[in-house]
Amino acid sequence: MNKIYKILICLGVAIIQLTLMPIFKINGVFPNLILIGVIVLAINDFEENAFLLAGFGGLVLDMGSSLPFGFNTALFLAATFCIRLLVVKYLPEINFMIVAAVVFVFSCFFGLIFNLISGQLTIVAILINSIYSVVLGLIFFWQLHRVQKINQSIQMGKNSEYI
């Protein structure tokens, strides 16, 4: 049952990406919520959730995208794999600066690849999109840490009853 909820959340994020995010354009670009979610989840050791969001969310975005089918999915899965392989392995202490840097680099990389395929983005638009993605990524990272702390305090409270 837990997987069904996770898939529904992935579907919800993808639908928000396809329908609502174009409303929040800045200089003609809007951030990719799936990419931001994949990065933040992968950095925070939610490997299974990151791969699920990358695969399922990427497929949903591919259905609504003008890019070749599988482009988003392949890029999101590659990003998840790279983060798990490089960032988490070599940077044991994750903080806001690392999250900001990783989101910025991957957003720039995604924007450059999108520009190569479609030719629609300028360098300024890619930078604006990356900065916008960093802001949303930091908000998501902060919220995820708040939830983790609440869960830890709840677990500690439950464990203290049995002592």
Buried (B, 14 or more C-beta within 10 A) or exposed (E): EEEEEBBEBBEEBBEEBBEEBEEEEEEEBBBBBBBBBBBBBBBBEBBEBBBBBBBBBBBBBBEEBEBEEEBBBBBBBEBBBBBBEEBBEEEEEBEEEBBBEBBBBBBBBBBEEBBEEEEEBEEEBBBBBBBBBBEBBBEBBEEBBEEEEEEEEEEEEEEEEEE
